[in-house]
C-alpha cells in the first residue's frame, strides 16, 4: 500500500527554505523520497507514521508528497511566504549594567522566528519571541553604547542603541552624621551618579534625590539607628562599601541633666561641666545664645568655659549634628 500523508506542519515558511516540517501519516517505513513540488529534500524517518524534513527553497504553493517502494502518497499543500526583514521601533530599558543579566524588551515588526539578538558583537539569550515583541537577557559588555539587532531568516533589523553603564560608587558623604529622626540634607560624592534612581541608608530609602553632576548628588536622609552604609542605585547597578567612606551614623538628640557649677561670675571664665547623654559629637555650647569654648570629654560629659554675660539667669544648650539639647539654667552672679 502506498504511503498516506495526513498533515504537514508547519504549512508555510520562507522562500529560502530551511523550515523544519513534520509530516504525519502512515506507510512511511522505507520511504525513498520527500518532495516539495518538484524539489526533493533531506528527511528523517522517525517512525512508520512520522517524517521530519527541512524545506528546500521554493516559491508559491507546492504539493508535498512521500514516495516509498509501494508507491507515491497523496499530496498536501505547503506555501512559501516571502518573509519581511525585521524592524525595531524601541527597546527598554535602553541601558543596563556591564555585567549584563537584565531583561530587555524589544518592540517592532516581523520579529518572529528570530535566530539571534545581538548587543554589538555579543549574543543575548532569547526568552520570548512574537511577531511584534522579543524579550532577552542582555549579555555582558564594556561601558559603551552598542547597537541591538534582531536576525531572522529574512535578514537583520535596523540597530537601536543600548548603553552599558558602569556601576556607581560612593566615595564620601557630607556629613557622615545626622539625627535619628532623619530629615537633614546629605551630600553624596562618588562616580557614575548621573542616572541615580534610588539612594538608601542601610536599606531605608532617602527622598528628594537631586543629581548635581556625575560625581555629586544631595538627598534627604530617612530616619534610622546606628551606623549604616549609604548606597546609590542606577541602571548600571548598586554601589558597594568596598571603596571610599559611605558610612553614615544616626545620632540620638543630646540631653543635658546637670551643670556643675550652675552659677558663676558674670565676667565668665568659669569651667562648667555639662552632664548628660549623647554628647560625643557636641559641636557647639551656648550660654544665653553666646558661644562658649568647650571640649567633649565623653558621651556623658562636656566641659565648657562660660562666656561673659549680664547678671541673671541664661539657658545653656549643647548642639550636635542631631540637633539642640534641652536647656538648663545658669546664673551669672553680679560680683
N, C-alpha and C positions, 0 to 999 in steps of 0.2 A: 504494500500500500504506500502511495506517495505521501510525503510529509504534509502536515496541515499547519498553517500559521493562523493563530487566533488573535495575537496582539503584537504591536510594535511600540515600545516605549524607550526613549522619547519618540514622538511622532513628527518632530521637526527639529532643525538645527541649522548651523551656519553653513554657508556655501563652501567654506574652506574645508569642511569635513572635520573628522576627529571627534565627533559627538559619540558618547557612549550610548549604545542602544541594546535593550534586552528584547529578544524575540521569544515569544512563548507559543506553544502549540503541541504537536506530537509527531512521532516518527522521525526525530532528528538524529538518532543514532546512525553514525556512518555518513552524515551529510558531507558533501564534497564541495559545495559552493553556496555562498550567500551573495545575492546581487541587489544593488540599489539602482534600479533602472538597468542600464547596460553595463554598469561598473561593478565588478566584484570587489570584495574587501576581505580583510583578515577577520577570523572569527574563532570562538572557542565553544565547543560543545560541552555545556555544563551537565546536561542530562538528556534523556530522550525527549524532554518537554521544554528545554531551555537552552538558548544560544545567546552568547554575548558577542557584540561586534562593535567596531569603530566605523563610522560612516566614511565613505570616500568623498572626495569633492564632487559637487554637482550643483544643479540649478533646478528650480521649479519643483513640481510634484512628480515623484517617481514611484515605481512599483517595487516592493520588497518581496523577494522570493527566496526559498531554500530548496536546493537540489540535492537529492540523495540517489543512491543506486536504484531506488524503487521509483524514481521519477521526480518531477518538479512540483512544488507546492502551489497552492492558490496564492494570490498576490494581495498585499495590503499596502496602503499608500504611506509615503514619507515625504515631507515637504521641506525643501531648502528655503530658509528665510534669511534675507540679507540683514545681517545684524548692524546696528548703528554703533559708531565709535562712542565709548563712554564719555560723559561730560560732567565735570564737577562744578557745583554752584557755591557750596560753602562747606566748611568743616568746623567742628567745635569740640572741645576747646581748641583754639589756634596756637596754643603754647603749652609746654609741659616740661618736666624735669629731664635733665640729661641722662638720668638712669632709665628713662622710659617706664613702661609698665602701666601707664594710664590709658583709659579708654577714650578713643576719639571717634566721633560720628561724622561720616562723610555723606553729603547730600548731592544729588544730581540726577542724571538720566542715563538709561542704558547701562546700569551698573551690575545687573545680574550676571552670574557666571564669571565673576572676577577670578582671574588666575593669580593675580598678585596686587598688593597695595604697597607702594614704595614710599619711604620717607627719605628723600635723597637717594642714596645708594643702598639703604638698609630696608629689608622687607619687614612689614608689620604682620602680626597674626590676625587673620580674619575671623571674627566672631559670628557675625550675621551678614547676610547678603541678599538684598532685594533689588528690584529694578531702579528704585529711587534712593536707597539708603544702604550704607555699609557701616558696620561698627568694627573697629580694630583695636588691638593692643599695640600702642606705639613702641617701636624699638628704641634702644638707647642711641644717643647721638651727642656730638660735641656741641658746646654753646655756639649756636649759629642759627641762621634761617635756612630751611631746606624746602624743596618742592615736593608736595604729596601728589602722587598719581595713581590711577587705577588702570589695570590692564585686563582686557577680556580678549576673546578670540578675534574681536573686530578691530582691536587696536588699543592704543594708550590715550588716556584722557589728557586734558589740559592740566598743568600743575597749579596747586594752591599753596601759599606759603604757610609754613609751620615753624614756630620758634622754639628752639631748645634753650632753656633758661637754667643758669647755674643757681644752686640753692642759696638762699640768703644767709648772711652771717650777722651776728650781733657782737660788736667789739667792746661797747661800753654803754653806760647809761648816765643820765644826769636828771635827777640824782639817783643814788642807789638806796635811798631811804624814804619812807613815807608813812602816813597814818594808816592804821589797820582798817579804818573806815573807807579808805580809798578817796577818789575824787580829785587828787592832785595831778598836775601835768608832769609827765616824764618824757624826756627826750631820749630816743634810741639811736645809737650810732652803729654803722656797720657797712655792708655792701649788698648789692643786688636787692635793694628795698623798693624800687620803683613800683612794682605791681603787688605790693602788700595787700593781702585780703583779710588777714587776721593777726592780732598780737595777743599773746596770753601771758599771764603772770602766774606761774605754777599751775597752768591749766585753766585758770579763770580768765575769761575774755576781757580785754581792755576795750574802751569805747573812744569815740571821737578820733579815729586814726587820721592823721594829716601827714601825707608824704611831702617832705620839703625837697628832697633830692634822692638820688640813688643811694646816698650814704647817710641819710638822716630823716627821721620822722618823729612826730610827737603823738602821744596818746594820753587818755585819762585813765589812771590806774584804777583797777577794781578794788574791792575790799579783800583782805586776806590776813594770813597769820604767818609769822616766821620768815625765813629766808627762802626765796623761790628763784627759779630760772625763768627769765623772760625769753620767749620765742617769737619769731616772726615767720609767717607762712605766706608764700607766693605760689604761682603756678610752677615754679622751679623746685618747690619742696618746703621743708621747715628747717629753720636754723637749729643748731645744737649748742651745747655748752662746751664743746671741745676747744674752742678758741675764744680769746677775749675775756671780758668780765661781764657776763649777762645776768649777774645775781642782784636781786632786789630784796630788801628787808622791810617787812611791815612792822611798824612800831606802835605800841600802845601809848596813849597820851600820857605825858608826865603828870605826876601827882606830888604835891607838897603837903607834908604833915607837920613840919616843925621848922622854926627859925631859932637858932641859938648863937648869940642872944637875939631877942626880939625887939631890942631898942638900943640906941646909941646916939652919939653926938651928932648934931645937925651939920657939923663940919665934915662928916664922913670919915672914911679911913678905917672903919671897923671891919674885922674879919667875922663874917656871918656864915654859919653852917646851915645850909638848906637840906633838911632831911625829907625823904620821900621814896618814890619808886619811879622806874623808867626814866632815870636821869642821865644815863650813859652818854647819850648823844646831844646833851644840852649845848645849844649854840648861842644862847642869849639869856641874861638875867637882868631884869629891870626893877628899880625901886621907884615907885610912882611914875613909871614910864621912862625914867632916866637909866641908860645902860650902865651896868656895873661890870668891872673886870671880875673874872671868875675862873675856876678850874674844876672840872668834873672829876671827882675822886673815885666814884663807883656808881653803880646803878642806883644806889640809895643815898648818895651824898654829893653835894656840890658846895664848895667854899667860895663865897663872893666877898668882894670888898665894897662896902657901902659907899655910894657917891654922896656928895653933899646935898642937903635939901633944907627946905624951910621947916622950922619946928612943927611937929604934928605927926599924924599917922598917914602912912602911904601903903600901897599894896605892892608886895613882892611877887613877881611872876617869873617862872622859868619857861623857856621855849626850846623845843626840839623840832626835828622835821615832822613829828606827829602833831604839832600844834602847841598852844599855850597850856600851861598848867592852871590849876585853880590858884587864887590869890590868897596870901597870908599877910596879916597886918604887921608893919614895922613902924616903931615910934621913934621920930627924931626928937631928942631932948634939946631944949634951948641952950643948955650950957655945954 
